[in-house]
Amino acid sequence: MKCELCKQEIERTFLGKLIGTYLKDAKGKKHTVCSRCQKLRQGKDDILAALKA
């Protein structure tokens, strides 16, 4: 699975879980974001604003 902000492959743990997160927008659509992009943009609103741009 790829990060929707930086388009890089998101790493997984040995159990197959993402090292990152899923975010839901106002319409309920899930977006995947890696941990590096989470560190760069603090807060859910900042990440969702970057996804729209």
C-alpha positions, 0 to 999 in steps of 0.5 A: 500500500502506498502513502497518499501524500508522498506516494512511497510504499508504506512499511509493514510490521511482521504481522502485516500491519501498516507503520502509519495510519488510516484517516477518514475525511468528511465523506468517510473515505479512508486515506493511508498516510505513512509515519514520516508524513505524520511527523511532518504535518501535525494534526488530522486537519493539516494532513487532510488539507494536504491531501486535497491540494 
